[in-house]
């Protein structure tokens, strides 16, 4: 009876009605927020960074990377293959929200916003067949060099100067011209060149000398996509810390070391210890490095009464290889006097990282068991201070 009387009072009725609404809202099931639609536009002809496999399936390092970065966010990622010219236009217009493979320039900073961390450095190098291999790129001046017409690397070669540049419609045609001896060298992005060399079975074509240009490349977003940019920055940091970045990098850029290659590398390293100069430690160590051109170069430890002036076997091997015109390394190993594998020292890891994060280091976590680890896995926080773009 008192409850009915209370309902007749306007203020009391309003309060009771509000309480009922609050209670209903509290027990109402939460409605899931719809996923954020993100269109990733990528260059369809830039292997192994981004390209289309059979039936138009997106593939490549950048493709795997953006998927891993946004995996933990409420995002519906749509892949859109485009030509490179289309990518840049569509990104600035907002028709796609994110793309990859962009170097930072003043003009692009007006059009896009860039992620904090680069995806990886892009190197432009000259490539030759073994018969024309030289240690220094300046020795190729005066020679005929193939390059893709209208590409960034064409401009790099023109700025380098002294080359007889021959233009081709694509990187594939330019590399085939080198393989068929129509030219002496080819100029292009290192990782793309090696991908095409392996895919097209073009033999032992390898890079020579130091890179002509090195530029960091980044994910870039439309200038209105601050929320997406924050997701990318957060996701990139996460996959670097949990090792997913290195797993993706190894998948696309690091060729496997075959058993026979490992045997030859290990044997060469063990034999190299005979020349060690180790009067202080009395521990002769041998090391060997496998270059991208297929050579095995050896070294031994060279000690000094001033410890800081001593050289490890691994560093000796690398220095020897560089002095002979070899700058790219696939794998390295150091061997102790008892035949066990020695992991690279902290200093050796930094020294190796200078030549690439994907160098495979042979380690022995327990007796009788060896593993191959990228140097970046052994040195997760290297000293890597350099400008975003520079020329040698």
C-alpha positions in Angstrom: 0.0 0.0 0.0 2.8 2.4 0.9 4.7 1.4 -2.3 1.6 2.3 -4.4 1.3 5.7 -2.6 5.0 6.4 -3.3 4.5 5.8 -7.0 1.8 8.5 -7.0 4.5 11.1 -5.9 6.1 12.4 -9.2 9.7 12.8 -7.8 9.7 9.4 -6.2 8.4 7.7 -9.4 11.2 9.3 -11.4 13.9 8.1 -9.0 12.5 4.6 -9.0 12.3 4.5 -12.8 15.9 5.8 -13.1 17.1 3.0 -10.7 15.4 0.4 -12.8 17.1 1.7 -15.9 20.5 1.6 -14.2 19.9 -1.9 -13.1 18.9 -3.0 -16.6 22.0 -1.4 -18.1 24.2 -3.2 -15.6 22.9 -6.6 -16.5 22.6 -5.9 -20.3 25.2 -7.9 -22.2 28.1 -5.7 -23.6 27.9 -5.0 -27.3 31.2 -5.8 -29.0 32.7 -2.8 -30.7 32.9 -3.4 -34.5 36.5 -3.9 -35.8 38.3 -0.9 -37.2 38.6 -1.2 -41.0 42.1 -0.7 -42.2 43.1 -0.9 -45.9 46.7 -1.7 -46.5 47.9 -0.8 -50.0 51.1 -2.4 -51.2 53.3 -2.5 -54.2 52.2 -5.7 -56.0 55.6 -6.0 -57.8 58.2 -5.6 -55.1 59.3 -9.1 -54.0 60.2 -10.2 -51.4 58.8 -7.2 -49.5 55.3 -7.3 -51.1 53.9 -9.0 -54.1 51.1 -11.3 -55.3 51.4 -15.0 -55.4 49.3 -17.4 -57.5 45.6 -16.4 -57.6 46.4 -12.9 -56.4 47.3 -13.9 -52.8 49.3 -11.1 -51.0 52.7 -12.2 -49.8 56.0 -10.8 -48.6 58.0 -9.5 -45.6 55.9 -6.3 -45.3 52.7 -8.2 -45.7 53.6 -10.6 -42.9 54.8 -7.7 -40.8 51.6 -5.6 -40.9 49.5 -8.7 -40.1 51.7 -9.5 -37.0 51.7 -5.9 -35.9 47.9 -5.5 -35.9 47.1 -9.0 -34.8 46.2 -8.1 -31.2 44.1 -5.1 -32.2 40.4 -5.1 -33.1 41.1 -4.5 -36.8 39.7 -5.8 -40.0 42.7 -5.7 -42.3 42.0 -5.5 -46.1 44.9 -6.0 -48.5 44.9 -4.0 -51.7 47.6 -4.6 -54.3 48.5 -1.6 -56.4 51.3 -0.2 -58.6 53.9 1.9 -56.6 52.6 5.1 -58.2 49.0 4.3 -57.1 50.1 3.5 -53.6 51.5 6.9 -53.0 48.5 8.7 -54.5 45.9 6.5 -52.7 47.6 6.9 -49.4 47.7 10.7 -49.5 44.0 10.7 -50.6 43.0 8.5 -47.7 41.6 5.7 -49.9 44.1 3.4 -48.2 45.1 4.0 -44.6 48.6 2.4 -44.5 51.4 1.3 -46.8 55.0 0.2 -46.4 58.4 0.5 -48.0 58.6 4.3 -47.9 61.8 6.2 -47.1 61.3 9.4 -45.2 61.7 12.6 -47.3 60.7 16.2 -46.5 58.0 16.0 -49.2 56.5 12.8 -47.9 56.4 14.1 -44.4 53.9 16.7 -45.7 51.7 14.0 -47.1 52.0 11.1 -44.6 52.9 10.2 -41.0 55.6 7.7 -40.4 56.0 4.9 -37.8 58.6 5.4 -35.1 60.7 2.4 -36.1 61.8 1.4 -39.6 60.8 -1.9 -41.0 64.4 -2.5 -42.3 67.1 -0.7 -44.3 67.0 -0.9 -48.1 70.4 -1.2 -49.8 71.1 -0.4 -53.4 74.1 -2.4 -54.7 75.8 -3.4 -57.9 75.8 -7.1 -58.8 78.1 -9.1 -61.1 78.8 -12.7 -62.2 82.0 -14.3 -60.7 84.1 -13.6 -63.8 83.6 -9.9 -63.5 83.7 -9.7 -59.7 85.7 -6.8 -58.2 86.3 -5.7 -54.6 85.3 -2.1 -55.0 82.4 -0.7 -57.0 84.5 2.2 -58.4 86.2 -0.5 -60.5 83.0 -0.9 -62.4 83.0 2.6 -63.8 83.1 2.5 -67.6 81.2 -0.8 -67.6 77.7 -1.4 -68.9 75.2 -1.7 -66.0 71.5 -2.9 -66.3 68.8 -1.1 -64.3 65.0 -0.9 -64.2 63.8 2.1 -66.2 62.3 4.9 -64.2 63.3 3.4 -60.9 64.9 4.9 -57.8 68.0 2.9 -58.4 68.4 4.4 -61.9 68.7 7.8 -60.2 71.2 6.3 -57.7 73.4 4.9 -60.6 73.2 8.2 -62.5 74.4 10.1 -59.4 77.2 7.6 -58.8 78.5 8.4 -62.2 80.8 6.9 -64.8 78.6 3.9 -65.6 77.2 3.0 -69.0 73.6 2.6 -68.0 71.3 0.3 -70.0 67.6 0.5 -69.2 65.1 -2.4 -69.0 61.4 -2.6 -68.3 61.7 -4.5 -65.1 64.2 -5.7 -62.5 63.7 -9.3 -63.8 64.7 -8.3 -67.4 67.7 -6.3 -66.1 68.9 -9.3 -64.1 68.4 -11.7 -67.0 70.5 -9.3 -69.1 73.4 -9.8 -66.7 72.9 -13.5 -66.7 72.9 -13.6 -70.5 76.1 -11.4 -70.6 74.4 -8.5 -72.2 75.9 -6.3 -69.5 78.7 -6.5 -66.9 76.6 -5.6 -63.9 73.1 -4.9 -62.5 72.1 -2.2 -60.0 69.1 -2.7 -57.7 67.8 -3.3 -54.1 69.8 -6.1 -52.5 67.0 -8.3 -51.1 64.9 -8.1 -54.2 67.9 -9.0 -56.4 68.7 -12.1 -54.3 65.0 -13.2 -54.3 64.8 -13.0 -58.1 68.2 -14.6 -58.5 67.1 -17.6 -56.5 63.6 -17.7 -58.1 64.9 -17.5 -61.6 67.9 -19.7 -60.9 70.4 -17.2 -62.3 73.4 -18.9 -60.7 76.1 -17.2 -58.7 75.3 -13.6 -59.3 76.3 -11.7 -56.1 76.7 -8.1 -54.9 80.1 -6.4 -55.0 81.5 -3.8 -52.8 79.7 -1.6 -50.2 76.1 -0.3 -50.9 75.8 2.8 -53.1 72.9 4.0 -50.9 71.3 2.7 -47.7 67.8 4.1 -46.7 65.6 3.0 -43.9 62.0 2.2 -45.0 58.9 2.6 -42.8 55.2 2.0 -42.6 53.4 5.3 -43.4 49.8 6.2 -42.7 47.4 8.8 -44.0 47.8 12.0 -41.9 44.3 11.5 -40.4 45.2 8.1 -39.0 46.7 8.9 -35.6 45.0 6.0 -33.9 46.3 3.5 -36.5 49.8 5.0 -36.2 49.7 4.4 -32.5 48.7 0.8 -33.1 51.5 0.3 -35.5 54.1 1.8 -33.2 52.9 -0.4 -30.3 52.7 -3.5 -32.4 56.1 -3.1 -33.9 57.7 -2.8 -30.5 55.8 -5.9 -29.3 56.9 -8.1 -32.2 60.5 -7.0 -31.9 60.5 -7.8 -28.2 58.8 -11.2 -28.5 61.0 -12.3 -31.4 58.3 -12.4 -34.1 60.1 -9.8 -36.1 63.2 -11.9 -36.4 61.1 -15.0 -37.3 59.5 -13.1 -40.2 62.9 -11.6 -41.2 64.5 -15.0 -41.3 61.7 -16.5 -43.4 62.1 -14.0 -46.2 65.8 -12.9 -46.1 68.0 -15.6 -44.6 68.8 -18.7 -46.8 69.1 -22.0 -44.9 72.6 -23.4 -44.2 72.7 -26.9 -45.7 74.4 -29.8 -43.8 77.3 -30.0 -46.3 77.8 -26.3 -46.0 77.9 -26.5 -42.2 80.4 -29.4 -42.4 82.7 -27.5 -44.7 82.5 -24.4 -42.5 83.2 -26.3 -39.3 86.1 -28.2 -40.7 87.7 -25.0 -42.1 87.3 -23.3 -38.7 88.9 -26.2 -36.8 91.8 -26.4 -39.2 92.4 -22.6 -38.9 93.3 -22.9 -35.2 96.7 -24.3 -36.1 97.9 -20.8 -36.9 96.6 -19.2 -33.7 98.9 -16.8 -31.8 97.8 -17.4 -28.2 100.9 -17.2 -25.9 98.8 -15.8 -23.0 95.6 -17.8 -23.0 97.2 -20.9 -24.6 93.7 -21.5 -26.2 94.0 -21.6 -30.0 90.7 -20.9 -31.6 89.8 -21.2 -35.2 86.9 -19.5 -37.0 85.3 -19.5 -40.5 82.8 -17.3 -42.3 80.7 -18.3 -45.3 80.3 -15.4 -47.8 77.2 -14.9 -50.0 79.4 -15.5 -53.0 80.1 -19.0 -51.6 83.6 -18.6 -50.3 84.8 -19.8 -46.9 87.3 -17.5 -45.3 89.1 -18.5 -42.1 90.8 -16.8 -39.2 92.4 -17.5 -35.8 92.8 -15.6 -32.6 95.8 -13.2 -32.4 96.6 -12.2 -28.8 98.5 -9.2 -27.5 99.9 -8.3 -24.1 97.5 -5.4 -24.1 94.2 -7.3 -24.0 92.2 -4.7 -25.8 94.5 -5.1 -28.8 93.9 -8.9 -29.1 91.8 -10.1 -32.0 89.3 -13.0 -31.7 89.4 -15.7 -34.4 86.0 -14.7 -35.7 86.9 -11.0 -36.1 90.1 -12.0 -37.8 88.1 -14.1 -40.3 85.7 -11.2 -41.0 88.5 -8.6 -41.4 90.3 -11.0 -43.8 87.2 -11.5 -45.9 86.5 -7.7 -46.1 90.1 -7.1 -47.1 89.5 -9.5 -50.0 86.3 -7.7 -51.2 83.7 -9.8 -49.4 81.1 -7.8 -47.5 78.2 -10.2 -47.2 78.1 -13.2 -44.9 75.7 -16.0 -44.6 77.1 -17.9 -41.6 80.0 -18.0 -39.1 81.4 -20.4 -36.6 84.2 -20.5 -34.0 85.7 -23.7 -32.8 87.5 -24.4 -29.5 90.6 -26.7 -29.1 88.4 -29.6 -28.0 86.2 -29.3 -31.1 83.3 -27.7 -29.4 81.5 -24.7 -31.0 82.0 -21.3 -29.3 79.3 -18.7 -29.3 80.4 -15.3 -30.6 81.6 -12.9 -27.8 79.6 -9.8 -27.0 82.0 -7.7 -29.0 81.9 -10.1 -32.0 78.1 -10.0 -32.0 78.2 -6.2 -32.4 81.0 -6.5 -35.0 78.9 -9.0 -37.0 75.7 -7.0 -36.8 77.4 -4.2 -38.8 77.2 -6.5 -41.8 73.6 -7.6 -41.3 71.2 -8.8 -38.7 70.5 -12.1 -40.6 74.0 -13.6 -40.3 73.7 -17.1 -39.0 75.9 -17.9 -36.0 76.5 -21.5 -35.0 76.0 -22.0 -31.2 76.1 -25.0 -29.0 73.7 -24.7 -26.1 74.6 -28.2 -24.9 77.1 -30.9 -25.7 76.4 -32.6 -29.0 73.7 -30.1 -30.1 74.3 -27.2 -32.4 71.8 -24.5 -33.4 71.8 -21.6 -35.9 70.8 -18.2 -34.5 70.7 -15.0 -36.3 73.1 -12.4 -34.8 70.1 -10.2 -34.0 68.8 -13.0 -31.8 72.1 -13.1 -29.9 72.2 -9.3 -29.8 68.6 -8.0 -29.3 69.6 -4.4 -28.5 72.5 -3.6 -30.8 74.2 -0.2 -31.2 72.6 0.8 -34.5 73.0 4.6 -34.6 73.1 6.0 -38.2 71.2 8.5 -40.3 68.0 7.3 -42.0 69.6 7.6 -45.4 73.2 7.8 -46.4 75.6 7.1 -49.2 79.0 5.3 -49.1 
